[in-house]
């Protein structure tokens, strides 16, 4: 390896676990560089060529449906079905036709049309930006069909869609980015051989990150420069990176290329192996918070924590001992089948997302259909807490059965009609959901600690409106998400009108830093450990002490070993993470008692 090539890198820890093994690089993508594409003459009959390409894209859609049928998780199936719909989207096919009529050759027309769509999705941000990887995968599969070869066949590091190699030994997968189809194919053929995954792009909320976390595969994303460092003099057509070793820590995001035994040992140490490696995370200083040491709810400082029964820990406050609940983030009842003993190890559910019930369907789910699903989740956690978030949809996650509120796509959906705002426009949708939650709760005879919360709250009036409506249905615990700076600044007043709150650090960070979490160009700003974000969380913690109301964290920060202990010190009463992160979170908090 040339001496100028760096050997240490840092990214975003996605799924915990320390891994060391031989690296296997997935080839680059065919259509990523439009300018470098080989020139081709315009087609003689653009209309006929449009139909031919549309047929190829329909075949790509069928590939996705076939993959969905074999996928293990509900999220993977939903992502692949959504990709199948995108592959036959009439707007995308019309964009290809337009480029053909402008004089582009067939392959260039596909490249340019997809890039136009991708640019639109990136600008819209939110969930649409997360689908750019799907668009690029559709492009590559279509181009591969046009060239009459398998996806990724005969390509080197600088071009070609991802080929999925047959691994001969346990290996670490290295790629620029992975689409859901890539990961589904990879795990379908090599699950026992995949030690871990490292990507140069992607983030904590990307589709690949969700699937990797669900599968429990140690993963780090957004590792800038690693792919180029590994492909610079060492790539060969067999996908092996010249026998090079790679090691990483999926909690801290630290990555070492060609590691020594000492470096691997450091990566396995906790809490911050990066400090000696020269990588360590930015120090999180104590944010300025109001001095309320006379509060009856206990002081902010948490000098120690010890593991208690179940998933919870007890945090030794001054003067009280305060329990911190360790909860799970779920996306549906089908997640339960893959969780095994994790259910027993947790204190319940800190976030059940309900969007999957409403997306990609022609009509709204009935009260009975919703109640059946909620009941399955509630019965899996008898006697424990289950926090269910009402529908968090909007123009970035549009509902096909609702007309747009403004007639056109919103230019910035992250700041538009979403969450509680959509529920107030279509109030009957929320009424049905609250009725279903009440029915499911009644079916369990109250043998569960049900909490219900609304997303995207910005004002005290919104919190009051939701609390009044939810309580009218007899729901026992009513709360809101704190994911806007406005809600954090008014946390004291909001907690006066609800029973609890949950901090969504993913959205809170992007709003505080004015940085779209799906835009890689500003990814460096999206660190919840930023002092500005931490100070707002500390203000919420002060409101906890003033009101005695519980406040949890269900964003990515809850599972970050740098941040979780600090959140507990600030007064957070529960932390909710993906199931694969629960054990690591418990270890992180248990270290408090040893310090």
VENHUWO-V355873 format. One record per residue. N is the residue number from 0. BURIAL is 1 if it has 24 or more other ideal C-beta (glycine too) atoms within 12 Angstrom, else 0. Layout:
BEGIN
n=<N | N>
burial=<BURIAL | BURIAL>
END
This chain:
BEGIN
n=<0 | 1 | 2 | 3 | 4 | 5 | 6 | 7 | 8 | 9 | 10 | 11 | 12 | 13 | 14 | 15 | 16 | 17 | 18 | 19 | 20 | 21 | 22 | 23 | 24 | 25 | 26 | 27 | 28 | 29 | 30 | 31 | 32 | 33 | 34 | 35 | 36 | 37 | 38 | 39 | 40 | 41 | 42 | 43 | 44 | 45 | 46 | 47 | 48 | 49 | 50 | 51 | 52 | 53 | 54 | 55 | 56 | 57 | 58 | 59 | 60 | 61 | 62 | 63 | 64 | 65 | 66 | 67 | 68 | 69 | 70 | 71 | 72 | 73 | 74 | 75 | 76 | 77 | 78 | 79 | 80 | 81 | 82 | 83 | 84 | 85 | 86 | 87 | 88 | 89 | 90 | 91 | 92 | 93 | 94 | 95 | 96 | 97 | 98 | 99 | 100 | 101 | 102 | 103 | 104 | 105 | 106 | 107 | 108 | 109 | 110 | 111 | 112 | 113 | 114 | 115 | 116 | 117 | 118 | 119 | 120 | 121 | 122 | 123 | 124 | 125 | 126 | 127 | 128 | 129 | 130 | 131 | 132 | 133 | 134 | 135 | 136 | 137 | 138 | 139 | 140 | 141 | 142 | 143 | 144 | 145 | 146 | 147 | 148 | 149 | 150 | 151 | 152 | 153 | 154 | 155 | 156 | 157 | 158 | 159 | 160 | 161 | 162 | 163 | 164 | 165 | 166 | 167 | 168 | 169 | 170 | 171 | 172 | 173 | 174 | 175 | 176 | 177 | 178 | 179 | 180 | 181 | 182 | 183 | 184 | 185 | 186 | 187 | 188 | 189 | 190 | 191 | 192 | 193 | 194 | 195 | 196 | 197 | 198 | 199 | 200 | 201 | 202 | 203 | 204 | 205 | 206 | 207 | 208 | 209 | 210 | 211 | 212 | 213 | 214 | 215 | 216 | 217 | 218 | 219 | 220 | 221 | 222 | 223 | 224 | 225 | 226 | 227 | 228 | 229 | 230 | 231 | 232 | 233 | 234 | 235 | 236 | 237 | 238 | 239 | 240 | 241 | 242 | 243 | 244 | 245 | 246 | 247 | 248 | 249 | 250 | 251 | 252 | 253 | 254 | 255 | 256 | 257 | 258 | 259 | 260 | 261 | 262 | 263 | 264 | 265 | 266 | 267 | 268 | 269 | 270 | 271 | 272 | 273 | 274 | 275 | 276 | 277 | 278 | 279 | 280 | 281 | 282 | 283 | 284 | 285 | 286 | 287 | 288 | 289 | 290 | 291 | 292 | 293 | 294 | 295 | 296 | 297 | 298 | 299 | 300 | 301 | 302 | 303 | 304 | 305 | 306 | 307 | 308 | 309 | 310 | 311 | 312 | 313 | 314 | 315 | 316 | 317 | 318 | 319 | 320 | 321 | 322 | 323 | 324 | 325 | 326 | 327 | 328 | 329 | 330 | 331 | 332 | 333 | 334 | 335 | 336 | 337 | 338 | 339 | 340 | 341 | 342 | 343 | 344 | 345 | 346 | 347 | 348 | 349 | 350 | 351 | 352 | 353 | 354 | 355 | 356 | 357 | 358 | 359 | 360 | 361 | 362 | 363 | 364 | 365 | 366 | 367 | 368 | 369 | 370 | 371 | 372 | 373 | 374 | 375 | 376 | 377 | 378 | 379 | 380 | 381 | 382 | 383 | 384 | 385 | 386 | 387 | 388 | 389 | 390 | 391 | 392 | 393 | 394 | 395 | 396 | 397 | 398 | 399 | 400 | 401 | 402 | 403 | 404 | 405 | 406 | 407 | 408 | 409 | 410 | 411 | 412 | 413 | 414 | 415 | 416 | 417 | 418 | 419 | 420 | 421 | 422 | 423 | 424 | 425 | 426 | 427 | 428 | 429 | 430 | 431 | 432 | 433 | 434 | 435 | 436 | 437 | 438 | 439 | 440 | 441 | 442 | 443 | 444 | 445 | 446 | 447 | 448 | 449 | 450 | 451 | 452 | 453 | 454 | 455 | 456 | 457 | 458 | 459 | 460 | 461 | 462 | 463 | 464 | 465 | 466 | 467 | 468 | 469 | 470 | 471 | 472 | 473 | 474 | 475 | 476 | 477 | 478 | 479 | 480 | 481 | 482 | 483 | 484 | 485 | 486 | 487 | 488 | 489 | 490 | 491 | 492 | 493 | 494 | 495 | 496 | 497 | 498 | 499 | 500 | 501 | 502 | 503 | 504 | 505 | 506 | 507 | 508 | 509 | 510 | 511 | 512 | 513 | 514 | 515 | 516 | 517 | 518 | 519 | 520 | 521 | 522 | 523 | 524 | 525 | 526 | 527 | 528 | 529 | 530 | 531 | 532 | 533 | 534 | 535 | 536 | 537 | 538 | 539 | 540 | 541 | 542 | 543 | 544 | 545 | 546 | 547 | 548 | 549 | 550 | 551 | 552 | 553 | 554 | 555 | 556 | 557 | 558 | 559 | 560 | 561 | 562 | 563 | 564 | 565 | 566 | 567 | 568 | 569 | 570 | 571 | 572 | 573 | 574 | 575 | 576 | 577 | 578 | 579 | 580 | 581 | 582 | 583 | 584 | 585 | 586 | 587 | 588 | 589 | 590 | 591 | 592 | 593 | 594>
burial=<0 | 0 | 0 | 0 | 0 | 1 | 1 | 1 | 1 | 1 | 1 | 1 | 1 | 1 | 1 | 1 | 1 | 1 | 1 | 1 | 1 | 1 | 1 | 1 | 1 | 1 | 1 | 1 | 1 | 1 | 1 | 1 | 0 | 1 | 0 | 0 | 0 | 0 | 0 | 0 | 0 | 0 | 1 | 0 | 0 | 1 | 0 | 0 | 1 | 1 | 0 | 1 | 1 | 1 | 0 | 1 | 1 | 1 | 1 | 1 | 1 | 0 | 1 | 1 | 1 | 0 | 1 | 1 | 0 | 0 | 1 | 1 | 1 | 1 | 1 | 1 | 1 | 1 | 1 | 1 | 1 | 1 | 1 | 1 | 1 | 1 | 1 | 1 | 1 | 0 | 0 | 1 | 1 | 0 | 1 | 1 | 1 | 0 | 1 | 1 | 0 | 0 | 0 | 1 | 1 | 1 | 1 | 1 | 1 | 1 | 1 | 1 | 1 | 1 | 1 | 1 | 1 | 1 | 0 | 1 | 1 | 1 | 1 | 1 | 1 | 1 | 1 | 1 | 1 | 1 | 1 | 1 | 1 | 1 | 1 | 1 | 1 | 1 | 1 | 1 | 1 | 1 | 1 | 1 | 1 | 1 | 1 | 0 | 0 | 0 | 1 | 1 | 1 | 0 | 1 | 0 | 1 | 0 | 1 | 1 | 1 | 1 | 1 | 1 | 1 | 0 | 1 | 0 | 0 | 0 | 1 | 1 | 1 | 1 | 1 | 1 | 1 | 1 | 1 | 1 | 1 | 1 | 1 | 1 | 1 | 1 | 1 | 1 | 0 | 1 | 0 | 0 | 1 | 1 | 1 | 1 | 1 | 1 | 1 | 1 | 1 | 1 | 1 | 1 | 1 | 1 | 1 | 1 | 1 | 1 | 1 | 1 | 1 | 1 | 1 | 1 | 1 | 1 | 1 | 1 | 1 | 1 | 1 | 1 | 0 | 1 | 1 | 0 | 1 | 1 | 1 | 0 | 0 | 1 | 1 | 0 | 0 | 0 | 1 | 1 | 1 | 1 | 0 | 1 | 1 | 1 | 1 | 1 | 1 | 1 | 1 | 1 | 1 | 1 | 1 | 1 | 1 | 1 | 1 | 0 | 0 | 0 | 1 | 1 | 0 | 1 | 1 | 1 | 1 | 1 | 1 | 1 | 1 | 1 | 0 | 0 | 1 | 0 | 1 | 1 | 1 | 0 | 0 | 1 | 0 | 0 | 1 | 0 | 1 | 0 | 0 | 0 | 0 | 0 | 1 | 0 | 1 | 1 | 1 | 1 | 1 | 1 | 0 | 1 | 1 | 1 | 1 | 0 | 0 | 1 | 1 | 1 | 1 | 1 | 1 | 1 | 1 | 0 | 0 | 0 | 0 | 1 | 1 | 1 | 1 | 1 | 1 | 1 | 1 | 1 | 1 | 1 | 1 | 1 | 1 | 1 | 0 | 1 | 1 | 0 | 0 | 1 | 1 | 0 | 1 | 1 | 1 | 1 | 1 | 1 | 1 | 1 | 1 | 1 | 1 | 1 | 1 | 1 | 1 | 1 | 0 | 0 | 0 | 1 | 1 | 0 | 1 | 0 | 1 | 1 | 1 | 0 | 1 | 1 | 1 | 1 | 1 | 1 | 1 | 1 | 1 | 0 | 0 | 1 | 1 | 1 | 1 | 1 | 1 | 1 | 1 | 1 | 1 | 1 | 1 | 1 | 1 | 1 | 1 | 0 | 0 | 1 | 0 | 0 | 0 | 0 | 0 | 0 | 0 | 1 | 0 | 1 | 1 | 1 | 1 | 1 | 1 | 1 | 1 | 1 | 1 | 1 | 1 | 1 | 1 | 1 | 0 | 0 | 1 | 1 | 1 | 1 | 1 | 1 | 1 | 1 | 1 | 1 | 1 | 1 | 1 | 0 | 0 | 1 | 0 | 0 | 0 | 1 | 1 | 1 | 1 | 1 | 1 | 1 | 1 | 1 | 1 | 1 | 0 | 1 | 0 | 1 | 1 | 1 | 1 | 1 | 1 | 0 | 1 | 1 | 0 | 0 | 1 | 0 | 1 | 1 | 1 | 1 | 1 | 1 | 1 | 1 | 1 | 1 | 1 | 1 | 1 | 1 | 1 | 1 | 1 | 1 | 1 | 1 | 1 | 0 | 1 | 1 | 1 | 1 | 1 | 1 | 1 | 1 | 1 | 1 | 1 | 1 | 1 | 1 | 1 | 1 | 1 | 0 | 1 | 1 | 1 | 1 | 1 | 1 | 0 | 0 | 1 | 0 | 0 | 1 | 1 | 1 | 1 | 1 | 0 | 1 | 1 | 1 | 1 | 1 | 1 | 1 | 1 | 1 | 1 | 1 | 1 | 1 | 1 | 1 | 1 | 0 | 1 | 1 | 1 | 1 | 1 | 1 | 1 | 1 | 1 | 1 | 1 | 1 | 1 | 1 | 1 | 1 | 1 | 1 | 1 | 1 | 1 | 1 | 1 | 1 | 1 | 1 | 1 | 1 | 1 | 1 | 1 | 1 | 1 | 1 | 1 | 1 | 1 | 1 | 1 | 1 | 1 | 1 | 1 | 1 | 1 | 0 | 0>
END
